[in-house]
Amino acid sequence: MEKETFKKFIDQHKDRFLSELFELLSIPSISSDSSKKKDIVHAAKFVKAKLEESGVDKAEICETAGNPIVYAEKIISPDLPTILVYGHYDVQPVDPIELWKSPPFEPEIRNEKIYARGSADDKGQFYAHVKAFDTMAKLDCLFCNVKFMIEGEEEVGSENLGIFVASNKAKLAADVILISDTSMLSLEHPSITTGLKGLSYMEVEVTGPNRDLHSGTYGGAVGNPINILCKMIASLTDENNRIAIPGFYDKVVELTKEERAKIATAPFSEVAYKNELEVEELAGEAGYTALEQLGIRPTLDVNGIWGGYTGEGAKTVLPSKAHAKISMRLVPDQNSKEIAKLFSDHLKV
């Protein structure tokens, strides 16, 4: 079929495609917020309905111990190859809300870009594949079988996805898995992501005295949980930004010089990267380029830290507790449960 036929169909249906996407983006399906459970269900039902309208043979909402997974398929012939499209309809929290120029669940187009929570991660991405399928199905030019698996727990670790996959191997059988949750180097350099990092996510709580104390009366004599937590966090990396947890790198696969040389040929500009982020310097593990740090090296980051008084003005409090959320992105052969134990053992020493 001619390229112009596709373009004409897309142009004719662009407003409908955008309207549907905006409706999906307006659903506050925040998986880490238990108060948004109804919105999670709403998003799952919306995805199922739109897949049905797009022309799948069947679509269903599969319940799990957590949030539901939407499954759909269009089987043209068992003799043809099958593509399984993966994505997720849940989104991250919107904090800090004051940094948003427009409400996060009221999609807005600025400079030909859609601004809304989930527009890039991952509603916009997987819905592009849904509408690509819609286009090909309506034009009767599908050349393969297509399956969709759209989950609702990616932003909280996909705890039930592995269980679902293991229990539905025949249903999910495919020749290719297309993950709708990756990026390209640039619009000028279309790129295919062939692997994604794993995750070990930890929350640390340090408890000191049985109540908040006045720093003028108790300061110096009683350990401050925030001070202690900061020292614990500082112990997680060394002066070269290498993760200092014993055993952390034991299973990390070291790439050969030839493999690293291939990575270096990618059209990635550190200067452009810094300019986009408006930072003067890049960090990361010494001895590796920014692109290598992004792709082939494990990482450790503090995602949130809190405790004591954080309101306006001063309050000379010595807090009873301090907290931090810490994520570790893992590379091939690292196991999230093993890394979690190494992390815990290190902080308990």
C-alpha positions as CSV (number, residue, x, y, z in Angstrom):
1,M,0.0,0.0,0.0
2,E,1.2,3.5,-0.9
3,K,2.7,5.7,1.8
4,E,0.3,8.5,0.8
5,T,-2.7,6.2,1.7
6,F,-1.4,6.0,5.2
7,K,-0.7,9.7,5.4
8,K,-4.2,10.5,4.2
9,F,-5.9,8.3,6.7
10,I,-3.8,9.7,9.6
11,D,-4.5,13.3,8.5
12,Q,-8.2,12.5,8.3
13,H,-8.3,10.9,11.8
14,K,-5.7,13.1,13.5
15,D,-8.2,15.1,15.6
16,R,-9.8,11.8,16.8
17,F,-6.5,10.3,17.7
18,L,-5.5,13.4,19.7
19,S,-8.9,13.6,21.4
20,E,-8.7,10.0,22.5
21,L,-5.1,10.5,23.7
22,F,-6.1,13.6,25.6
23,E,-9.0,11.7,27.3
24,L,-6.5,9.0,28.4
25,L,-4.0,11.6,29.6
26,S,-6.7,13.3,31.7
27,I,-7.1,10.2,33.9
28,P,-5.0,10.5,37.0
29,S,-3.9,6.9,37.1
30,I,-1.1,7.3,39.6
31,S,-0.2,3.7,40.7
32,S,1.7,4.7,43.8
33,D,-1.3,6.6,45.2
34,S,-3.9,4.2,46.8
35,S,-6.6,6.9,46.6
36,K,-6.4,6.7,42.8
37,K,-7.6,3.1,42.5
38,K,-10.8,4.1,40.7
39,D,-8.7,6.1,38.2
40,I,-6.5,3.0,37.6
41,V,-9.6,1.0,36.8
42,H,-11.0,3.8,34.7
43,A,-7.7,3.9,32.6
44,A,-7.7,0.1,32.1
45,K,-11.3,0.2,30.9
46,F,-10.6,3.1,28.6
47,V,-7.6,1.2,27.0
48,K,-9.7,-1.9,26.6
49,A,-12.5,0.0,24.9
50,K,-10.2,1.8,22.5
51,L,-8.4,-1.4,21.5
52,E,-11.8,-2.9,20.7
53,E,-12.7,0.1,18.6
54,S,-9.3,-0.2,16.8
55,G,-10.2,-3.6,15.5
56,V,-8.8,-6.3,17.7
57,D,-10.5,-9.7,17.7
58,K,-10.8,-9.6,21.5
59,A,-9.8,-7.5,24.5
60,E,-10.0,-8.3,28.1
61,I,-9.1,-6.8,31.5
62,C,-7.1,-9.4,33.4
63,E,-7.2,-9.0,37.2
64,T,-4.0,-9.4,39.3
65,A,-3.2,-9.1,43.0
66,G,-2.6,-5.4,42.2
67,N,-3.7,-3.4,39.2
68,P,-5.3,-5.0,36.2
69,I,-3.5,-5.8,32.9
70,V,-5.2,-5.1,29.6
71,Y,-4.8,-7.8,27.0
72,A,-5.9,-7.8,23.4
73,E,-5.1,-9.6,20.2
74,K,-5.7,-9.6,16.4
75,I,-4.8,-13.0,14.9
76,I,-4.8,-13.0,11.1
77,S,-3.2,-16.4,10.6
78,P,-1.2,-18.8,12.9
79,D,1.3,-19.0,10.0
80,L,2.2,-15.4,10.3
81,P,4.7,-13.9,12.8
82,T,3.2,-12.3,16.0
83,I,4.2,-9.0,17.6
84,L,3.5,-8.4,21.3
85,V,3.2,-4.7,22.2
86,Y,4.0,-3.9,25.8
87,G,3.1,-0.6,27.6
88,H,1.7,0.8,30.8
89,Y,-1.2,3.1,31.6
90,D,-0.1,4.0,35.1
91,V,1.8,7.2,35.7
92,Q,4.1,8.7,38.4
93,P,3.0,11.3,41.0
94,V,2.9,14.9,39.9
95,D,4.9,16.5,42.7
96,P,6.1,19.2,42.9
97,I,2.9,20.5,41.5
98,E,4.1,24.1,41.7
99,L,6.6,23.5,38.9
100,W,3.9,22.6,36.3
101,K,3.0,25.4,33.9
102,S,-0.3,23.7,33.2
103,P,-2.3,21.2,35.3
104,P,-0.8,17.8,34.9
105,F,-4.0,16.0,34.0
106,E,-5.3,18.8,31.6
107,P,-3.3,18.1,28.4
108,E,-2.0,21.1,26.6
109,I,-0.1,21.6,23.4
110,R,2.8,24.0,23.5
111,N,5.4,24.3,20.7
112,E,4.0,21.2,19.0
113,K,4.5,19.2,22.1
114,I,1.9,17.6,24.4
115,Y,2.4,18.5,28.1
116,A,0.6,16.3,30.6
117,R,1.6,13.6,33.1
118,G,2.0,10.4,31.0
119,S,2.3,12.1,27.6
120,A,5.8,10.6,27.3
121,D,5.8,7.9,29.9
122,D,3.9,6.0,28.8
123,K,0.4,6.8,27.6
124,G,1.6,8.8,24.6
125,Q,4.0,6.1,23.5
126,F,1.8,3.0,23.8
127,Y,-1.2,4.8,22.4
128,A,0.9,5.7,19.3
129,H,1.2,2.0,18.7
130,V,-2.5,1.5,19.3
131,K,-3.3,4.1,16.7
132,A,-0.8,2.6,14.3
133,F,-2.6,-0.7,14.7
134,D,-5.9,1.1,14.2
135,T,-4.7,2.6,11.0
136,M,-3.4,-0.7,9.6
137,A,-6.4,-2.6,10.6
138,K,-8.8,-0.1,9.1
139,L,-6.8,0.0,5.9
140,D,-6.7,-3.9,5.8
141,C,-3.0,-4.0,5.5
142,L,-1.8,-5.8,8.6
143,F,1.0,-8.2,7.7
144,C,1.3,-10.0,11.1
145,N,-0.6,-10.9,14.2
146,V,-0.6,-8.3,16.9
147,K,-1.1,-8.7,20.7
148,F,-1.2,-6.0,23.3
149,M,-0.3,-6.3,27.0
150,I,-0.8,-2.9,28.8
151,E,-0.1,-3.0,32.5
152,G,-0.9,-0.7,35.4
153,E,2.0,-1.2,37.8
154,E,5.2,-0.2,35.9
155,E,5.8,2.9,38.0
156,V,5.7,0.9,41.2
157,G,7.9,-2.0,40.1
158,S,5.6,-4.3,38.1
159,E,5.2,-6.6,41.0
160,N,2.5,-8.7,39.4
161,L,3.6,-8.6,35.8
162,G,6.0,-11.5,36.2
163,I,3.3,-13.7,37.8
164,F,0.9,-12.8,34.9
165,V,3.5,-13.6,32.2
166,A,4.5,-16.9,33.8
167,S,0.8,-17.9,34.0
168,N,-0.1,-16.9,30.5
169,K,2.8,-18.1,28.3
170,A,0.6,-19.5,25.6
171,K,-1.6,-16.4,25.4
172,L,1.5,-14.1,25.2
173,A,3.5,-16.2,22.8
174,A,5.1,-14.0,20.2
175,D,8.0,-13.8,17.8
176,V,8.9,-10.2,18.7
177,I,8.1,-8.0,21.8
178,L,7.8,-4.3,21.1
179,I,8.2,-2.2,24.2
180,S,6.4,1.1,24.0
181,D,8.4,2.7,26.8
182,T,11.8,3.7,25.4
183,S,13.3,6.6,23.6
184,M,15.4,7.7,20.6
185,L,18.6,9.5,20.5
186,S,16.9,12.3,18.5
187,L,14.3,12.9,15.9
188,E,17.1,12.9,13.3
189,H,18.5,9.5,14.5
190,P,15.7,7.0,15.0
191,S,17.0,4.3,17.3
192,I,15.9,0.9,18.7
193,T,16.4,0.1,22.4
194,T,17.5,-3.5,22.7
195,G,17.6,-3.7,26.5
196,L,16.4,-2.0,29.6
197,K,17.8,-1.7,33.1
198,G,16.3,-3.5,36.0
199,L,15.3,-1.9,39.3
200,S,15.8,-2.4,43.1
201,Y,13.9,0.2,45.0
202,M,14.4,0.7,48.7
203,E,13.0,2.9,51.4
204,V,15.1,3.7,54.5
205,E,13.9,4.8,57.8
206,V,16.2,5.9,60.6
207,T,14.6,6.2,64.1
208,G,16.3,8.0,67.0
209,P,14.6,9.4,70.1
210,N,11.0,8.6,71.0
211,R,9.9,12.1,70.0
212,D,11.0,15.2,68.2
213,L,13.4,17.2,70.5
214,H,14.5,20.8,70.8
215,S,18.0,21.2,69.3
216,G,19.0,23.8,71.9
217,T,18.2,21.4,74.7
218,Y,19.2,18.1,73.3
219,G,21.4,18.9,70.3
220,G,24.9,17.3,70.5
221,A,23.9,14.7,73.1
222,V,21.4,12.8,71.1
223,G,22.0,11.4,67.6
224,N,20.1,13.3,64.9
225,P,18.5,10.8,62.5
226,I,18.8,13.2,59.5
227,N,22.5,13.6,60.1
228,I,22.9,9.9,60.5
229,L,20.9,9.2,57.4
230,C,23.0,11.6,55.4
231,K,26.2,9.8,56.5
232,M,24.6,6.4,55.5
233,I,23.7,7.8,52.1
234,A,27.2,9.2,51.6
235,S,28.6,5.8,52.3
236,L,26.8,4.3,49.3
237,T,29.3,5.8,46.8
238,D,32.9,6.7,46.7
239,E,34.9,9.7,45.5
240,N,34.7,8.3,41.9
241,N,30.9,7.9,42.0
242,R,31.4,4.2,42.1
243,I,28.8,2.4,44.2
244,A,30.6,1.3,47.4
245,I,28.3,-1.5,48.5
246,P,30.4,-4.7,48.9
247,G,29.5,-7.2,46.2
248,F,27.4,-4.8,44.1
249,Y,29.5,-5.2,41.0
250,D,30.2,-8.9,41.3
251,K,27.8,-10.0,38.5
252,V,28.1,-6.9,36.3
253,V,29.1,-7.9,32.8
254,E,32.1,-5.8,31.6
255,L,31.9,-4.9,27.9
256,T,34.9,-5.5,25.7
257,K,36.9,-2.6,24.1
258,E,35.2,-3.4,20.8
259,E,31.7,-3.2,22.3
260,R,32.5,0.1,24.0
261,A,33.9,1.4,20.7
262,K,30.6,0.6,19.0
263,I,28.7,2.6,21.7
264,A,31.0,5.5,21.0
265,T,29.9,5.7,17.4
266,A,26.4,6.6,18.4
267,P,25.3,10.1,17.5
268,F,25.2,11.3,21.1
269,S,26.5,14.8,22.0
270,E,27.3,15.4,25.6
271,V,27.4,19.1,24.9
272,A,23.8,19.0,23.5
273,Y,22.8,16.8,26.4
274,K,24.1,19.3,29.0
275,N,22.5,22.2,27.1
276,E,19.1,20.5,27.1
277,L,19.3,19.9,30.8
278,E,20.8,23.3,31.5
279,V,23.7,21.8,33.6
280,E,27.3,22.8,33.4
281,E,28.8,19.4,34.2
282,L,27.8,15.7,34.0
283,A,28.4,13.3,36.9
284,G,28.5,9.6,37.0
285,E,31.0,6.8,37.5
286,A,34.6,7.8,36.6
287,G,36.0,6.1,33.5
288,Y,32.8,5.8,31.6
289,T,31.1,8.2,29.2
290,A,27.7,9.6,29.8
291,L,26.2,7.3,27.2
292,E,27.8,4.3,28.8
293,Q,26.6,5.4,32.2
294,L,23.1,5.7,30.8
295,G,23.2,2.3,29.1
296,I,25.7,-0.2,30.4
297,R,26.5,0.8,34.0
298,P,24.4,0.3,37.1
299,T,23.4,3.3,39.1
300,L,22.2,4.4,42.6
301,D,20.2,7.5,43.2
302,V,18.3,9.1,46.1
303,N,14.8,9.8,44.8
304,G,13.5,11.5,48.0
305,I,14.6,12.4,51.4
306,W,12.6,13.9,54.3
307,G,12.4,14.4,58.1
308,G,12.1,17.1,60.7
309,Y,10.7,20.5,59.8
310,T,10.4,21.6,56.2
311,G,7.9,24.4,56.4
312,E,8.4,28.1,56.1
313,G,10.6,29.8,58.6
314,A,12.6,28.1,61.3
315,K,11.9,25.4,63.8
316,T,14.8,24.2,65.8
317,V,13.8,20.6,65.9
318,L,15.9,17.5,66.3
319,P,13.6,14.9,64.5
320,S,12.7,11.5,65.8
321,K,12.8,10.0,62.3
322,A,14.4,10.5,58.9
323,H,13.5,8.8,55.6
324,A,14.8,8.3,52.1
325,K,13.7,6.5,49.0
326,I,16.6,5.1,47.0
327,S,16.6,3.4,43.6
328,M,19.3,1.2,42.0
329,R,19.1,0.6,38.2
330,L,20.6,-2.7,37.4
331,V,22.3,-4.2,34.3
332,P,22.4,-7.8,33.0
333,D,23.0,-10.6,35.5
334,Q,22.3,-8.4,38.5
335,N,19.4,-9.7,40.6
336,S,17.1,-7.2,42.3
337,K,16.6,-9.3,45.4
338,E,20.3,-10.0,45.8
339,I,21.1,-6.3,45.4
340,A,18.4,-5.3,47.9
341,K,20.0,-7.6,50.5
342,L,23.5,-6.3,49.8
343,F,22.1,-2.8,50.2
344,S,20.4,-3.6,53.5
345,D,23.5,-5.5,54.8
346,H,25.7,-2.5,54.0
347,L,23.5,0.1,55.8
348,K,23.0,-2.2,58.9
349,V,26.8,-2.5,59.5
